Amino acid sequence: MVGIIELLLSDYLYHVVFVLLILLFLLGWKIRRSSKSRLKQDYKVDGKEAYSDLSGTQTSEIIESPILYSSQLGLSGKPDKVMMKGDKAVVWEYKSSDAPKEPYMSHKLQVACYAMLIEEEKGISVKEGIVKYSDGEAFEIRITERLKKKVLRKLDRMRNLKRGATPRKNHNSQGKCTACIYRDICKNNY
């Protein structure tokens, strides 16, 4: 009888420990996810709108032209919204899709491009950007020197492709090659 009780007790403890581990994992995941996406509330309260293209009408005192252009970068763009926070600008980019687990690199690069355009054309420092998705989830993007260098590398790569360079294949998937816009010029496709 004692052996059966010990077996049941050890089995019960195993299940309790297993359930607790799962709960701890889920709690950690939730905390990590919410801390990455949570925005500082003072952007909404203290920020002064410098430009917005969301309503279809320009509402700007600081950024007069909605299209920013950089002859140095050979790049132009129009952010969805720019808020001023003190003497720094915060770029907002709105997406029509639901939020991924993490913002896509292309979205980070887009925000960084706008930041670089604003810094060059307007002389306003941009250290942060926001990507907000249709489901309300938003991510803060830090505009670092590393991210800016990645933008410059991507721009160089795009210019090389435009001049006829062969795209680099970064996968082993026939499906990706079939759907790729470079499939007709790529020497490495399936």
C-alpha positions as CSV (number, residue, x, y, z in Angstrom):
1,M,0.0,0.0,0.0
2,V,2.9,2.4,0.9
3,G,4.5,1.7,-2.6
4,I,1.2,2.7,-4.4
5,I,1.0,6.0,-2.3
6,E,4.6,6.8,-3.0
7,L,4.1,6.1,-6.7
8,L,0.9,8.3,-6.9
9,L,2.6,11.1,-4.9
10,S,5.7,11.1,-7.1
11,D,3.5,11.0,-10.3
12,Y,1.5,13.9,-8.9
13,L,4.6,16.0,-8.1
14,Y,5.9,15.3,-11.5
15,H,2.7,16.7,-13.1
16,V,2.7,19.7,-10.7
17,V,6.3,20.6,-11.6
18,F,5.6,20.1,-15.3
19,V,2.6,22.4,-15.2
20,L,4.5,25.0,-13.2
21,L,7.3,25.0,-15.7
22,I,4.9,25.5,-18.6
23,L,3.2,28.4,-16.7
24,L,6.6,30.0,-16.0
25,F,7.6,29.7,-19.7
26,L,4.3,31.3,-20.8
27,L,4.6,34.1,-18.2
28,G,8.2,34.8,-19.3
29,W,7.1,34.9,-23.0
30,K,4.2,37.2,-22.3
31,I,6.4,39.6,-20.3
32,R,9.1,39.6,-23.0
33,R,6.6,40.2,-25.7
34,S,4.8,43.0,-23.9
35,S,8.0,44.8,-22.9
36,K,9.1,44.8,-26.5
37,S,5.9,46.3,-27.9
38,R,4.9,48.6,-25.1
39,L,5.2,52.3,-26.1
40,K,5.9,55.1,-23.7
41,Q,2.7,56.9,-23.1
42,D,4.4,60.4,-23.2
43,Y,4.6,60.2,-27.0
44,K,0.9,60.5,-27.1
45,V,0.7,63.2,-24.4
46,D,3.8,65.4,-24.8
47,G,4.5,65.0,-28.5
48,K,3.7,67.8,-30.9
49,E,2.6,66.6,-34.3
50,A,5.2,67.8,-36.9
51,Y,3.6,66.1,-39.9
52,S,0.8,63.7,-40.6
53,D,-0.3,62.1,-43.9
54,L,-3.0,60.0,-42.2
55,S,-5.9,62.3,-42.7
56,G,-5.1,63.1,-46.3
57,T,-4.4,66.7,-45.4
58,Q,-1.0,67.9,-44.4
59,T,-0.9,69.2,-40.8
60,S,2.6,70.6,-40.5
61,E,4.4,73.5,-39.0
62,I,7.8,71.9,-38.9
63,I,8.0,69.6,-41.9
64,E,6.5,71.6,-44.8
65,S,6.9,69.1,-47.6
66,P,5.5,65.6,-47.2
67,I,8.1,64.1,-49.5
68,L,11.6,64.2,-48.1
69,Y,14.6,63.9,-50.5
70,S,18.2,63.2,-49.9
71,S,20.6,63.8,-52.8
72,Q,23.4,62.3,-50.7
73,L,21.5,59.0,-50.2
74,G,19.7,59.1,-53.5
75,L,16.5,58.4,-51.6
76,S,13.1,59.9,-51.1
77,G,10.2,59.0,-48.9
78,K,7.1,60.2,-47.2
79,P,6.5,59.1,-43.5
80,D,3.0,58.5,-42.3
81,K,3.5,60.7,-39.2
82,V,6.3,62.6,-37.5
83,M,6.0,63.7,-33.8
84,M,8.3,66.1,-32.1
85,K,9.4,65.2,-28.6
86,G,11.4,68.1,-27.4
87,D,14.0,68.8,-30.1
88,K,13.9,65.3,-31.5
89,A,11.6,63.8,-34.0
90,V,9.9,60.4,-33.7
91,V,8.8,58.8,-37.0
92,W,5.6,56.8,-37.1
93,E,4.9,54.2,-39.8
94,Y,1.4,52.6,-39.9
95,K,0.9,49.1,-41.4
96,S,-2.3,47.7,-42.7
97,S,-1.5,44.1,-41.5
98,D,-1.7,42.6,-38.0
99,A,1.5,42.7,-36.0
100,P,4.1,40.0,-36.3
101,K,5.9,38.7,-33.2
102,E,8.7,41.1,-33.9
103,P,8.7,43.9,-36.5
104,Y,10.0,42.9,-39.9
105,M,13.5,44.1,-40.8
106,S,12.0,45.8,-43.9
107,H,9.8,47.8,-41.5
108,K,12.7,48.8,-39.3
109,L,14.7,49.8,-42.4
110,Q,11.8,51.9,-43.7
111,V,11.6,53.8,-40.4
112,A,15.4,54.2,-40.4
113,C,15.3,55.6,-44.0
114,Y,12.7,58.2,-42.9
115,A,14.9,59.1,-39.9
116,M,17.9,59.6,-42.1
117,L,15.9,61.7,-44.6
118,I,14.6,64.0,-41.7
119,E,18.1,64.3,-40.2
120,E,19.7,65.3,-43.5
121,E,16.9,67.5,-44.9
122,K,15.6,69.1,-41.8
123,G,18.6,68.9,-39.4
124,I,16.4,67.3,-36.7
125,S,17.7,64.4,-34.7
126,V,15.7,61.2,-34.9
127,K,16.6,58.4,-32.4
128,E,13.4,56.5,-32.3
129,G,10.6,55.4,-34.6
130,I,7.3,53.6,-34.1
131,V,5.8,50.9,-36.3
132,K,2.1,50.5,-35.6
133,Y,0.0,47.7,-37.0
134,S,-3.7,47.5,-37.8
135,D,-4.4,45.3,-34.7
136,G,-3.2,48.2,-32.5
137,E,0.2,46.5,-31.6
138,A,3.1,48.9,-31.9
139,F,6.9,48.5,-31.7
140,E,9.5,51.1,-30.8
141,I,12.4,51.1,-33.2
142,R,15.7,52.5,-32.0
143,I,17.5,54.3,-34.8
144,T,21.1,53.3,-34.1
145,E,24.3,53.8,-36.2
146,R,24.2,50.0,-36.9
147,L,20.7,50.2,-38.3
148,K,21.7,53.2,-40.5
149,K,24.7,51.3,-41.8
150,K,22.4,48.4,-42.7
151,V,20.2,50.9,-44.7
152,L,23.3,52.1,-46.5
153,R,24.4,48.5,-47.3
154,K,20.9,47.7,-48.6
155,L,20.9,50.9,-50.8
156,D,24.2,49.8,-52.3
157,R,22.9,46.3,-52.9
158,M,19.8,47.7,-54.6
159,R,21.9,50.0,-56.8
160,N,24.2,47.1,-57.8
161,L,21.1,45.0,-58.7
162,K,19.8,47.9,-60.8
163,R,23.2,48.0,-62.7
164,G,22.8,44.3,-63.5
165,A,24.5,42.5,-60.6
166,T,23.3,39.0,-59.8
167,P,21.2,38.8,-56.6
168,R,22.6,36.8,-53.7
169,K,20.5,33.7,-52.9
170,N,20.2,33.4,-49.1
171,H,18.1,30.2,-49.0
172,N,17.6,26.7,-50.3
173,S,13.9,26.9,-51.2
174,Q,12.6,26.3,-54.7
175,G,9.3,28.0,-53.6
176,K,11.1,31.2,-52.8
177,C,12.9,31.2,-56.2
178,T,9.5,30.7,-58.0
179,A,8.0,33.7,-56.3
180,C,11.1,35.9,-56.4
181,I,11.1,39.1,-58.5
182,Y,14.7,38.4,-59.6
183,R,14.0,34.9,-60.9
184,D,14.5,36.0,-64.5
185,I,18.0,37.4,-63.9
186,C,19.3,35.3,-61.1
187,K,21.9,32.7,-62.0
188,N,21.4,30.8,-58.8
189,N,17.7,30.0,-58.9
190,Y,16.2,26.6,-59.1
